[in-house]
Amino acid sequence: MKSGHVIGLDIGGTQMKLAVFDSASWKIVSEDILATEAERGFADVQSRAFALITKHRTADDVPVGVCVPGPIKQPEGVLLRA
């Protein structure tokens, strides 16, 4: 794998947790936590997740991995089961 960063984002029911890892050592370079505020709807959560990723991106980033608590029905953004 080329040198750079990998971003992982865990979208939970109450918090979004993001970590940026060095792709060579897998050590955490930076971390951030943001309230999910799921009651504001899917579009808002998605927008806030993209903003969180954008805040931590650098020119040498490689893939972003996103974890959600269960399958989501699109386009409604409804969690089918957790």
SVG drawing of the C-alpha trace seen along z (x, -y; Angstrom):
<svg xmlns="http://www.w3.org/2000/svg" viewBox="-38 -21 43 27">
<polyline fill="none" stroke="black" stroke-width="0.4" points="0.0,0.0 1.3,-3.5 2.2,-5.7 -0.5,-8.1 -3.5,-8.1 -6.7,-6.0 -9.8,-7.5 -12.3,-5.4 -15.7,-6.7 -18.1,-4.9 -21.6,-6.4 -23.5,-5.3 -26.8,-6.2 -25.5,-9.0 -22.0,-9.8 -19.8,-9.8 -16.3,-8.8 -13.5,-9.4 -9.9,-8.3 -7.1,-9.1 -4.5,-6.3 -1.0,-6.3 -1.2,-3.6 2.3,-2.4 2.2,-2.0 -1.6,-2.0 -1.0,-4.5 -3.7,-7.0 -2.7,-10.4 -5.9,-12.3 -9.3,-11.6 -12.7,-13.5 -16.1,-12.9 -19.3,-14.6 -22.9,-14.0 -24.9,-12.1 -28.2,-13.9 -30.1,-11.2 -33.4,-12.9 -32.5,-15.5 -32.8,-12.9 -30.6,-11.0 -29.6,-14.0 -28.4,-15.9 -26.4,-13.0 -24.9,-12.4 -23.9,-16.0 -22.3,-16.1 -20.4,-12.9 -19.0,-14.4 -18.1,-17.6 -16.3,-15.6 -14.3,-13.6 -13.5,-16.8 -12.2,-18.5 -9.6,-15.7 -8.7,-15.0 -5.2,-15.7 -3.7,-15.5 -2.2,-12.0 -5.4,-10.3 -6.3,-6.8 -9.7,-5.1 -12.4,-6.0 -14.1,-3.2 -17.6,-3.9 -19.4,-1.7 -23.1,-2.1 -25.1,-0.1 -27.2,1.9 -28.6,1.9 -30.1,-1.4 -33.0,-1.7 -32.4,-4.3 -33.4,-7.0 -35.3,-7.4 -32.2,-6.8 -34.1,-4.5 -32.1,-2.0 -33.9,1.4 -32.4,3.1 -29.5,2.7"/>
</svg>
